[in-house]
Amino acid sequence: MRRLAILLAGAALLAGCAAPAVPEAASAVQAVSSEAGTGHAGSRAEQLAVLDGLVDFGADTAGCSLKTARAAAVLVEYLSAAEFEDGTADTWRAGLSGDAQERLALNWPGILAEAQAICADPAACADELASAGVETDFPGMELGGVPDKLTALGFWVCPSQANYLLFRAPADFGAKLRRHGAVVRGCGNYPGLDETWYRTAVRTQKENEQLLKIMREVLA
């Protein structure tokens, strides 16, 4: 099932940041892989612990490089053995404060890139992960299904400095959305974009949640 959930108002591109002294070990969900079988969701508390780790630091603050690596490692470890229940990530994100939504928009590009790097070549990431206090044996784990699960989270949006979000969806997404009573701006006439690009405004939480509900119905 192809899913797209848009709520974030990104504030800027991922900022460069300095490395700190060795941070605490990544341990929020170390028990997940032993308790949840592949293809099954962990408990709700475990799922929320993983998601909360994406926003418990700022990507533009000191020490974020290793914090990013640690958050990515926790996410990859969880997704290697389990998955998020349908709607859990969307509901979690919709309930974030404005500051937390901004942190997610800033943090996610770096976390996603690090998670993808761990999946592609965990041995090459070993030194950085060790510096971040991560002890998980990723080279000995089956990570083949994790990249698709990362993509399915749908957290990526184009960074924005206004209350608009630019995102991609199927070419017929706009037409389907209109049939459900919602409208987003098609951006196929913008230079460098095609009919798979759309823009929507960030409005009140109630309006955002209603739009997300319709989007999930259309993309289900």
MISETI-981520 format. One line per field, with one value per residue: residue in three letters; z, x, y of N, C-alpha, C in turn. Coordinates in nm, 3 decimals. Layout:
BEGIN
marke = c(ALA_...)
n.up = c(Z_...)
n.east = c(X_...)
n.north = c(Y_...)
ca.up = c(Z_...)
ca.east = c(X_...)
ca.north = c(Y_...)
c.up = c(Z_...)
c.east = c(X_...)
c.north = c(Y_...)
//
This chain:
BEGIN
marke = c(MET_ARG_ARG_LEU_ALA_ILE_LEU_LEU_ALA_GLY_ALA_ALA_LEU_LEU_ALA_GLY_CYS_ALA_ALA_PRO_ALA_VAL_PRO_GLU_ALA_ALA_SER_ALA_VAL_GLN_ALA_VAL_SER_SER_GLU_ALA_GLY_THR_GLY_HIS_ALA_GLY_SER_ARG_ALA_GLU_GLN_LEU_ALA_VAL_LEU_ASP_GLY_LEU_VAL_ASP_PHE_GLY_ALA_ASP_THR_ALA_GLY_CYS_SER_LEU_LYS_THR_ALA_ARG_ALA_ALA_ALA_VAL_LEU_VAL_GLU_TYR_LEU_SER_ALA_ALA_GLU_PHE_GLU_ASP_GLY_THR_ALA_ASP_THR_TRP_ARG_ALA_GLY_LEU_SER_GLY_ASP_ALA_GLN_GLU_ARG_LEU_ALA_LEU_ASN_TRP_PRO_GLY_ILE_LEU_ALA_GLU_ALA_GLN_ALA_ILE_CYS_ALA_ASP_PRO_ALA_ALA_CYS_ALA_ASP_GLU_LEU_ALA_SER_ALA_GLY_VAL_GLU_THR_ASP_PHE_PRO_GLY_MET_GLU_LEU_GLY_GLY_VAL_PRO_ASP_LYS_LEU_THR_ALA_LEU_GLY_PHE_TRP_VAL_CYS_PRO_SER_GLN_ALA_ASN_TYR_LEU_LEU_PHE_ARG_ALA_PRO_ALA_ASP_PHE_GLY_ALA_LYS_LEU_ARG_ARG_HIS_GLY_ALA_VAL_VAL_ARG_GLY_CYS_GLY_ASN_TYR_PRO_GLY_LEU_ASP_GLU_THR_TRP_TYR_ARG_THR_ALA_VAL_ARG_THR_GLN_LYS_GLU_ASN_GLU_GLN_LEU_LEU_LYS_ILE_MET_ARG_GLU_VAL_LEU_ALA)
n.up = c(0.000_-0.094_0.064_0.173_0.380_0.478_0.683_0.787_0.849_0.725_0.821_0.729_0.533_0.623_0.879_0.908_1.164_1.473_1.614_1.930_2.256_2.337_2.322_2.523_2.513_2.249_2.348_2.363_2.241_2.254_2.321_2.138_1.899_1.993_2.093_1.904_1.613_1.273_1.043_1.207_1.421_1.692_2.043_2.126_2.292_2.236_1.964_1.979_2.131_1.954_1.752_1.899_1.943_1.714_1.736_1.968_1.981_1.832_1.493_1.437_1.648_1.887_1.873_1.713_1.503_1.593_1.745_1.548_1.411_1.611_1.646_1.392_1.396_1.600_1.477_1.244_1.366_1.491_1.267_1.135_1.256_1.307_1.247_1.191_1.305_1.087_1.043_1.286_1.280_1.144_1.320_1.546_1.445_1.381_1.634_1.734_1.879_1.750_1.757_1.775_1.533_1.361_1.435_1.349_1.072_1.024_1.126_0.997_0.721_0.763_0.941_0.783_0.569_0.707_0.808_0.569_0.481_0.675_0.616_0.357_0.378_0.645_0.776_0.699_0.841_1.099_1.272_1.313_1.432_1.661_1.791_1.851_2.052_1.986_1.989_1.843_1.631_1.330_1.081_1.106_1.078_0.910_0.677_0.448_0.398_0.519_0.392_0.227_0.423_0.555_0.355_0.340_0.568_0.503_0.587_0.461_0.336_0.114_0.227_0.378_0.400_0.446_0.502_0.341_0.178_-0.035_-0.226_-0.350_-0.540_-0.686_-1.035_-1.082_-0.842_-0.759_-0.898_-0.790_-0.527_-0.541_-0.598_-0.353_-0.216_-0.151_-0.223_-0.370_-0.479_-0.805_-0.940_-1.188_-1.385_-1.300_-1.339_-1.388_-1.250_-1.256_-1.336_-1.109_-0.884_-0.605_-0.413_-0.087_0.166_0.506_0.757_1.013_1.294_1.296_1.030_0.894_0.986_0.877_0.603_0.588_0.653_0.429_0.231_0.305_0.251_-0.026_-0.114_-0.026)
n.east = c(0.084_0.062_0.163_0.113_0.183_0.136_0.238_0.434_0.607_0.880_1.175_1.431_1.724_1.901_2.123_2.481_2.680_2.865_3.065_3.016_3.151_3.162_2.831_2.552_2.472_2.278_1.980_1.708_1.524_1.630_1.538_1.349_1.400_1.423_1.177_0.981_0.872_0.993_0.822_0.609_0.439_0.592_0.519_0.292_0.416_0.686_0.697_0.638_0.854_1.067_0.993_0.980_1.247_1.335_1.298_1.408_1.625_1.801_1.871_2.030_2.192_2.466_2.658_2.493_2.558_2.641_2.420_2.230_2.324_2.285_2.004_1.927_2.035_1.884_1.635_1.678_1.745_1.504_1.326_1.439_1.345_1.080_0.780_0.596_0.265_-0.017_-0.093_0.016_0.257_0.163_-0.036_0.119_0.288_0.101_0.027_0.242_0.404_0.441_0.712_0.833_0.753_0.897_1.157_1.152_1.130_1.378_1.556_1.500_1.601_1.880_1.878_1.748_1.932_2.155_2.048_1.996_2.257_2.360_2.214_2.307_2.586_2.687_2.929_3.100_2.999_3.061_3.261_3.171_2.923_3.004_3.131_2.909_2.805_2.670_2.613_2.508_2.516_2.516_2.628_2.582_2.313_1.994_1.911_1.778_1.505_1.463_1.512_1.279_1.084_1.167_1.121_0.845_0.762_0.736_0.822_0.968_0.987_1.005_1.234_1.114_1.051_0.824_0.465_0.399_0.402_0.592_0.551_0.569_0.356_0.140_0.063_-0.210_-0.306_-0.402_-0.648_-0.793_-0.801_-0.961_-1.207_-1.271_-1.326_-1.118_-0.848_-0.532_-0.249_-0.145_0.180_0.292_0.347_0.561_0.902_1.129_0.978_0.724_0.403_0.376_0.429_0.317_0.163_0.081_-0.088_0.003_-0.222_-0.469_-0.453_-0.678_-0.771_-0.544_-0.536_-0.773_-0.717_-0.502_-0.636_-0.803_-0.606_-0.485_-0.695_-0.718_-0.470_-0.456)
n.north = c(-0.118_0.211_0.500_0.837_1.099_1.420_1.675_1.833_2.141_2.240_2.420_2.489_2.389_2.088_2.153_2.187_2.034_2.015_1.750_1.590_1.503_1.150_1.034_0.912_0.560_0.410_0.296_0.282_0.108_-0.149_-0.397_-0.462_-0.613_-0.870_-0.926_-0.879_-1.025_-1.050_-0.844_-0.790_-0.560_-0.386_-0.332_-0.062_0.124_0.072_0.142_0.418_0.502_0.472_0.655_0.896_0.931_1.050_1.318_1.415_1.575_1.853_1.917_2.125_2.176_2.156_1.860_1.710_1.539_1.283_1.223_1.208_0.982_0.793_0.797_0.708_0.451_0.326_0.331_0.175_-0.069_-0.132_-0.151_-0.363_-0.586_-0.549_-0.352_-0.045_-0.002_0.049_0.385_0.466_0.622_0.848_0.945_0.995_1.198_1.397_1.474_1.613_1.897_2.235_2.308_2.056_1.943_2.103_2.029_1.763_1.799_1.915_1.723_1.478_1.441_1.395_1.176_0.983_0.959_0.858_0.618_0.483_0.454_0.282_0.052_0.000_-0.037_-0.151_-0.209_-0.007_0.203_0.152_0.267_0.530_0.477_0.346_0.556_0.700_0.554_0.325_-0.018_-0.221_-0.507_-0.457_-0.554_-0.827_-0.858_-0.897_-0.672_-0.615_-0.552_-0.310_-0.048_-0.001_0.016_0.245_0.437_0.414_0.541_0.807_1.065_1.262_1.590_1.872_2.112_2.411_2.764_2.891_2.875_2.652_2.334_2.135_1.849_1.506_1.292_1.038_1.096_1.123_1.201_1.456_1.481_1.266_1.346_1.575_1.459_1.369_1.591_1.768_1.994_2.038_2.228_2.180_2.144_2.112_2.297_2.440_2.539_2.274_2.089_1.827_1.673_1.521_1.661_1.850_2.117_2.225_2.414_2.479_2.460_2.502_2.269_2.100_2.123_2.030_1.764_1.666_1.685_1.504_1.269_1.237_1.214_0.973_0.798_0.827_0.735_0.479)
ca.up = c(0.000_-0.105_0.158_0.177_0.486_0.476_0.787_0.840_0.794_0.739_0.834_0.658_0.501_0.736_0.909_0.950_1.309_1.527_1.692_2.072_2.321_2.317_2.388_2.585_2.416_2.198_2.417_2.382_2.197_2.231_2.341_2.036_1.803_2.053_2.133_1.790_1.496_1.148_0.978_1.306_1.494_1.834_2.124_2.097_2.365_2.161_1.842_2.014_2.178_1.834_1.686_1.982_1.927_1.595_1.764_2.101_1.966_1.719_1.392_1.428_1.779_1.907_1.896_1.639_1.409_1.657_1.785_1.426_1.387_1.711_1.613_1.274_1.437_1.672_1.379_1.160_1.447_1.508_1.140_1.090_1.322_1.326_1.164_1.258_1.269_0.999_1.107_1.408_1.254_1.109_1.442_1.627_1.387_1.393_1.772_1.774_1.890_1.637_1.768_1.744_1.389_1.296_1.458_1.261_0.936_1.018_1.159_0.918_0.608_0.811_0.996_0.670_0.497_0.791_0.811_0.440_0.477_0.759_0.542_0.238_0.412_0.790_0.821_0.676_0.940_1.232_1.356_1.352_1.524_1.788_1.853_1.899_2.160_1.934_1.995_1.764_1.528_1.205_0.975_1.124_1.073_0.779_0.664_0.312_0.390_0.594_0.310_0.188_0.542_0.576_0.256_0.371_0.675_0.436_0.662_0.387_0.260_0.073_0.330_0.344_0.488_0.449_0.547_0.230_0.164_-0.170_-0.211_-0.469_-0.529_-0.821_-1.126_-1.072_-0.702_-0.748_-0.944_-0.692_-0.406_-0.567_-0.588_-0.210_-0.159_-0.111_-0.338_-0.352_-0.599_-0.894_-0.972_-1.313_-1.470_-1.242_-1.403_-1.324_-1.188_-1.347_-1.280_-0.984_-0.774_-0.555_-0.302_0.000_0.275_0.643_0.816_1.152_1.317_1.253_0.883_0.853_1.013_0.780_0.476_0.600_0.648_0.288_0.159_0.332_0.178_-0.169_-0.143_0.026)
ca.east = c(0.000_0.142_0.109_0.178_0.122_0.204_0.197_0.547_0.648_1.026_1.221_1.557_1.798_1.973_2.242_2.600_2.693_2.989_3.055_3.043_3.211_3.080_2.702_2.506_2.445_2.142_1.924_1.564_1.444_1.720_1.467_1.247_1.430_1.406_1.038_0.890_0.917_0.998_0.694_0.508_0.463_0.622_0.414_0.275_0.520_0.811_0.686_0.647_0.991_1.150_0.953_1.021_1.392_1.362_1.279_1.455_1.743_1.788_1.975_2.115_2.253_2.595_2.651_2.385_2.605_2.635_2.281_2.163_2.366_2.222_1.862_1.917_2.065_1.769_1.529_1.712_1.735_1.362_1.265_1.495_1.274_0.938_0.734_0.499_0.127_-0.074_-0.147_0.086_0.349_0.083_-0.099_0.228_0.333_-0.007_0.020_0.362_0.397_0.501_0.858_0.874_0.736_1.011_1.274_1.142_1.163_1.522_1.632_1.473_1.693_2.005_1.850_1.720_2.057_2.237_1.984_2.020_2.398_2.376_2.160_2.387_2.721_2.699_3.068_3.159_2.945_3.090_3.337_3.083_2.822_3.072_3.150_2.778_2.765_2.585_2.684_2.435_2.594_2.442_2.675_2.529_2.167_1.929_1.861_1.729_1.371_1.453_1.496_1.140_1.010_1.204_1.048_0.702_0.730_0.685_0.848_1.044_0.922_1.103_1.247_1.035_1.061_0.690_0.366_0.362_0.480_0.603_0.566_0.541_0.249_0.107_0.017_-0.355_-0.339_-0.483_-0.784_-0.857_-0.825_-1.077_-1.329_-1.298_-1.357_-1.000_-0.773_-0.394_-0.201_-0.056_0.299_0.349_0.388_0.679_1.026_1.198_0.884_0.627_0.269_0.376_0.460_0.203_0.190_-0.033_-0.062_-0.010_-0.331_-0.491_-0.435_-0.799_-0.771_-0.435_-0.575_-0.875_-0.649_-0.428_-0.733_-0.843_-0.488_-0.468_-0.800_-0.686_-0.347_-0.464)
ca.north = c(0.000_0.331_0.597_0.968_1.179_1.549_1.769_1.908_2.270_2.246_2.557_2.514_2.268_2.030_2.232_2.115_2.043_1.962_1.628_1.611_1.388_1.031_1.045_0.788_0.454_0.399_0.180_0.301_-0.006_-0.262_-0.523_-0.480_-0.719_-1.001_-0.944_-0.864_-1.099_-0.975_-0.824_-0.761_-0.437_-0.396_-0.270_0.080_0.197_0.058_0.222_0.560_0.528_0.489_0.779_1.009_0.949_1.131_1.461_1.451_1.661_1.943_1.895_2.244_2.197_2.089_1.716_1.646_1.436_1.152_1.201_1.163_0.843_0.708_0.787_0.623_0.313_0.275_0.312_0.060_-0.189_-0.163_-0.192_-0.490_-0.694_-0.516_-0.241_0.039_-0.029_0.149_0.504_0.505_0.733_0.966_0.994_1.051_1.324_1.495_1.520_1.685_2.043_2.304_2.298_1.918_1.925_2.169_1.944_1.646_1.843_1.938_1.603_1.358_1.414_1.337_1.043_0.895_0.932_0.771_0.486_0.420_0.417_0.163_-0.061_-0.027_-0.085_-0.132_-0.213_0.125_0.296_0.098_0.359_0.641_0.426_0.321_0.687_0.742_0.466_0.218_-0.145_-0.319_-0.575_-0.444_-0.644_-0.961_-0.853_-0.891_-0.536_-0.596_-0.494_-0.185_0.074_0.020_0.059_0.384_0.516_0.409_0.635_0.926_1.187_1.362_1.697_1.972_2.215_2.530_2.880_2.949_2.777_2.566_2.212_2.080_1.705_1.426_1.192_0.992_1.202_1.140_1.227_1.577_1.454_1.178_1.425_1.661_1.379_1.349_1.721_1.844_2.044_2.085_2.299_2.107_2.225_2.064_2.409_2.504_2.494_2.164_1.996_1.768_1.661_1.444_1.752_1.926_2.207_2.248_2.507_2.430_2.537_2.464_2.126_2.030_2.118_1.941_1.626_1.628_1.663_1.379_1.159_1.220_1.166_0.829_0.726_0.831_0.661_0.342)
c.up = c(0.000_-0.019_0.146_0.286_0.499_0.590_0.824_0.773_0.818_0.741_0.755_0.620_0.622_0.757_0.940_1.100_1.356_1.607_1.837_2.127_2.306_2.392_2.451_2.479_2.374_2.258_2.428_2.346_2.173_2.246_2.230_1.948_1.862_2.087_2.016_1.672_1.372_1.086_1.074_1.378_1.637_1.912_2.090_2.168_2.292_2.035_1.873_2.064_2.059_1.768_1.767_1.971_1.807_1.625_1.902_2.097_1.846_1.622_1.376_1.562_1.789_1.935_1.811_1.545_1.469_1.708_1.665_1.398_1.485_1.682_1.493_1.309_1.509_1.575_1.292_1.241_1.466_1.379_1.087_1.146_1.331_1.230_1.245_1.212_1.178_1.080_1.229_1.386_1.221_1.233_1.534_1.575_1.401_1.534_1.820_1.789_1.767_1.638_1.731_1.596_1.314_1.315_1.368_1.118_0.919_1.036_1.056_0.800_0.653_0.866_0.883_0.596_0.576_0.796_0.681_0.427_0.560_0.685_0.425_0.273_0.562_0.840_0.806_0.778_1.082_1.322_1.404_1.454_1.662_1.863_1.911_2.011_2.117_1.929_1.912_1.653_1.396_1.094_0.986_1.115_0.929_0.765_0.529_0.301_0.454_0.503_0.267_0.306_0.576_0.482_0.291_0.485_0.620_0.507_0.580_0.321_0.216_0.183_0.285_0.445_0.493_0.493_0.430_0.227_0.019_-0.156_-0.343_-0.439_-0.671_-0.905_-1.115_-0.930_-0.687_-0.788_-0.845_-0.566_-0.424_-0.556_-0.444_-0.140_-0.110_-0.235_-0.293_-0.485_-0.680_-0.938_-1.100_-1.406_-1.413_-1.314_-1.322_-1.257_-1.293_-1.274_-1.153_-0.863_-0.737_-0.440_-0.219_0.111_0.409_0.713_0.964_1.169_1.270_1.102_0.831_0.871_0.914_0.643_0.478_0.591_0.503_0.206_0.180_0.258_0.029_-0.203_-0.096_-0.087)
c.east = c(0.088_0.081_0.184_0.110_0.201_0.152_0.309_0.566_0.797_1.073_1.347_1.619_1.874_2.104_2.360_2.617_2.818_2.966_3.090_3.132_3.115_2.949_2.665_2.468_2.301_2.078_1.773_1.482_1.530_1.649_1.370_1.275_1.410_1.261_0.941_0.947_0.914_0.859_0.581_0.542_0.501_0.506_0.404_0.382_0.654_0.809_0.703_0.785_1.083_1.119_0.996_1.170_1.429_1.358_1.330_1.587_1.719_1.903_2.066_2.180_2.384_2.574_2.552_2.434_2.594_2.495_2.199_2.196_2.297_2.073_1.840_1.939_1.947_1.655_1.555_1.699_1.589_1.303_1.322_1.416_1.124_0.900_0.636_0.358_0.076_-0.131_-0.071_0.176_0.272_0.020_0.003_0.269_0.227_-0.016_0.141_0.333_0.461_0.652_0.907_0.858_0.854_1.138_1.271_1.179_1.313_1.601_1.620_1.567_1.823_1.986_1.826_1.848_2.146_2.180_2.006_2.165_2.424_2.328_2.249_2.523_2.744_2.841_3.135_3.113_2.987_3.160_3.250_2.980_2.884_3.095_3.021_2.726_2.676_2.665_2.616_2.522_2.517_2.495_2.620_2.378_2.118_1.860_1.795_1.593_1.357_1.437_1.353_1.056_1.042_1.127_0.900_0.664_0.684_0.714_0.915_0.953_1.032_1.113_1.179_1.060_0.928_0.593_0.310_0.454_0.477_0.630_0.532_0.434_0.221_0.046_-0.133_-0.401_-0.433_-0.628_-0.859_-0.892_-0.947_-1.208_-1.367_-1.320_-1.239_-0.920_-0.632_-0.348_-0.109_0.058_0.366_0.396_0.507_0.804_1.093_1.108_0.791_0.495_0.262_0.408_0.338_0.247_0.064_0.008_-0.074_-0.113_-0.347_-0.473_-0.556_-0.804_-0.662_-0.474_-0.681_-0.813_-0.571_-0.521_-0.775_-0.728_-0.469_-0.571_-0.767_-0.569_-0.350_-0.470)
c.north = c(0.123_0.440_0.728_1.048_1.308_1.637_1.866_2.042_2.284_2.390_2.587_2.383_2.218_2.103_2.142_2.131_1.972_1.837_1.655_1.501_1.272_1.044_0.912_0.688_0.456_0.275_0.185_0.180_-0.128_-0.395_-0.554_-0.600_-0.858_-1.031_-0.939_-0.939_-1.013_-0.966_-0.794_-0.632_-0.467_-0.337_-0.123_0.163_0.190_0.143_0.371_0.596_0.553_0.623_0.901_1.036_1.032_1.280_1.501_1.526_1.750_1.923_2.015_2.277_2.119_1.941_1.642_1.535_1.297_1.120_1.152_1.018_0.750_0.689_0.696_0.477_0.250_0.243_0.189_-0.070_-0.231_-0.219_-0.323_-0.607_-0.672_-0.405_-0.159_0.000_0.083_0.265_0.550_0.625_0.860_1.028_1.059_1.187_1.432_1.551_1.596_1.835_2.106_2.295_2.158_1.889_1.988_2.086_1.822_1.684_1.865_1.809_1.492_1.338_1.348_1.197_0.944_0.859_0.837_0.630_0.411_0.374_0.293_0.039_-0.100_-0.087_-0.064_-0.132_-0.077_0.228_0.260_0.197_0.474_0.596_0.397_0.452_0.740_0.653_0.352_0.088_-0.254_-0.377_-0.572_-0.534_-0.785_-0.969_-0.853_-0.756_-0.510_-0.528_-0.358_-0.061_0.101_0.067_0.205_0.476_0.525_0.502_0.769_1.057_1.297_1.464_1.793_2.077_2.344_2.640_2.954_2.841_2.697_2.445_2.165_1.931_1.635_1.323_1.143_1.104_1.226_1.172_1.347_1.554_1.367_1.256_1.514_1.585_1.349_1.483_1.802_1.884_2.082_2.144_2.209_2.197_2.180_2.174_2.486_2.453_2.383_2.062_1.937_1.748_1.577_1.532_1.835_2.017_2.223_2.344_2.436_2.519_2.499_2.315_2.048_2.016_2.025_1.795_1.578_1.600_1.532_1.259_1.130_1.166_1.015_0.746_0.717_0.741_0.517_0.241)
//
